[in-house]
């Protein structure tokens, strides 16, 4: 039976700046996915909104402080990013919305967000639960989960491997649209309940990512 791989692709990798899609990254990421296809894997991708989603959400909230509407506009932009990622693989991939019955008609299936109140992290864990997959690869623009925000605290330490219970203490308790966290706390709670192992890697470090998929030593965080 072909192994199913679920990847949460951070929007910060697709759309890192307010006016620029990272085409160079997408081309490199495509090679990794094609490498996995050659190894007889099936791939499910859930794509985040990135910088462009936060810009739209900030603008919307300046007009109308309605968090549900901010969430809606974020979902639209995750789907735009997801459709772009799907286009990398042409006939090998299928863009799915959450109203469809979820199965692998194509070797690659791609999703954006689902509905207000659901981050793409949470959607990824739900997808893993639906497909009975016990491992999620979360790709962002940082190498590890840290004990503190490394952009603000010089004494932040990388976490290489840890149990769920200890990681819970460093996450905020509530998710809101546009929040930038290593993982949505609600998604984390569901992953813990379902006993899904979480891997956090820097998607830009392509060689490291390939080592991970080859089962070799890699730089990243494992939560179990």
Residue pairs with C-beta under 8 A, 6 or more apart in sequence:
2 40
2 41
2 42
3 40
3 41
3 42
4 41
4 42
4 43
4 44
4 104
4 131
4 133
5 36
5 41
5 42
5 43
5 44
5 133
5 135
5 137
6 44
6 46
6 124
6 127
6 128
6 131
6 133
6 135
6 136
6 137
7 43
7 44
7 45
7 46
7 136
7 137
7 138
7 139
8 46
8 48
8 120
8 121
8 124
8 136
8 137
8 138
8 139
9 29
9 45
9 46
9 47
9 48
9 85
9 139
9 203
10 48
10 50
10 138
10 139
10 140
10 141
10 203
11 47
11 48
11 49
11 50
11 51
11 52
11 53
11 77
11 78
11 81
11 120
12 48
12 50
12 51
12 140
12 141
13 22
13 25
13 29
13 50
13 139
13 140
13 141
13 203
13 204
14 21
14 22
14 25
14 26
14 47
14 48
14 50
14 81
14 84
14 85
15 21
15 22
15 49
15 50
15 51
15 52
15 53
15 81
16 22
16 50
16 51
16 141
17 51
18 51
18 52
18 55
21 84
25 203
25 204
26 84
26 85
26 88
27 88
28 206
29 88
29 203
29 206
30 88
30 89
31 206
32 206
32 209
32 210
32 213
33 43
33 45
33 88
33 89
33 108
34 89
35 210
35 213
36 43
36 213
37 43
37 92
37 107
37 108
39 213
42 104
42 107
42 108
43 107
43 108
43 109
44 104
44 108
44 109
44 110
44 111
44 127
44 131
44 133
45 82
45 85
45 108
45 109
45 110
45 111
46 82
46 110
46 111
46 112
46 120
46 123
46 124
46 127
47 78
47 81
47 82
47 85
47 110
47 111
47 112
47 120
48 78
48 81
48 120
49 74
49 77
49 78
49 81
49 113
49 120
50 77
50 81
52 77
52 81
53 73
53 74
53 77
53 78
53 178
54 178
54 180
56 73
56 74
56 77
57 70
57 73
57 74
57 177
57 178
58 178
60 66
60 69
60 70
60 73
61 67
61 70
67 176
67 177
68 116
68 117
70 177
70 178
71 116
71 117
71 177
72 116
74 113
74 177
74 178
75 112
75 113
75 114
75 115
75 116
78 112
78 113
78 120
79 97
79 112
79 113
80 112
81 112
82 95
82 110
82 111
82 112
83 95
83 110
83 112
85 110
86 93
86 94
86 95
86 108
86 110
89 108
91 106
92 106
92 107
92 108
93 106
93 107
93 108
93 109
93 110
94 105
94 106
94 108
94 109
94 110
95 110
95 111
96 102
96 109
96 110
96 111
97 111
97 112
98 111
98 114
98 115
98 123
102 109
102 127
102 130
102 131
111 123
111 127
112 120
113 119
113 120
113 123
114 123
114 126
118 126
119 175
119 179
119 184
119 186
119 187
121 138
121 183
121 184
121 187
121 188
122 175
122 184
122 186
122 187
122 190
124 136
124 138
124 187
125 136
125 187
125 190
125 191
125 194
125 196
126 190
127 133
128 134
128 135
128 136
128 191
128 194
128 196
129 190
129 194
129 196
133 196
134 194
134 195
134 196
134 197
135 196
135 197
135 199
136 191
136 196
136 197
136 198
136 199
137 199
137 201
137 212
138 182
138 183
138 198
138 199
138 200
138 201
139 201
139 202
139 203
139 209
140 182
140 200
140 201
140 202
140 203
141 202
141 203
141 204
142 150
142 182
142 200
142 202
143 158
143 201
143 202
143 205
143 219
143 220
144 158
144 159
144 160
144 200
144 219
144 220
144 221
145 158
145 159
145 167
145 170
145 182
145 183
145 200
145 221
145 223
146 156
146 157
146 158
146 159
146 182
147 156
147 157
147 159
147 170
148 155
148 156
148 157
148 170
149 156
150 156
158 221
159 167
159 221
160 220
160 221
160 222
161 221
161 222
161 223
161 224
162 221
162 222
162 223
163 223
163 224
164 188
164 191
164 192
164 223
164 224
167 188
167 223
168 185
168 188
168 189
168 192
171 181
171 182
171 183
171 185
171 188
172 179
172 181
172 185
173 185
174 185
175 181
175 184
175 185
175 186
175 187
182 200
183 198
183 200
188 198
191 198
191 223
197 222
197 223
197 224
198 221
198 222
198 223
198 224
199 212
199 220
199 221
199 222
199 223
200 220
200 221
200 222
200 223
201 208
201 209
201 212
201 218
201 219
201 220
201 221
202 208
202 209
202 219
202 220
203 209
205 219
208 218
208 219
208 220
209 218
211 217
211 218
212 218
212 220
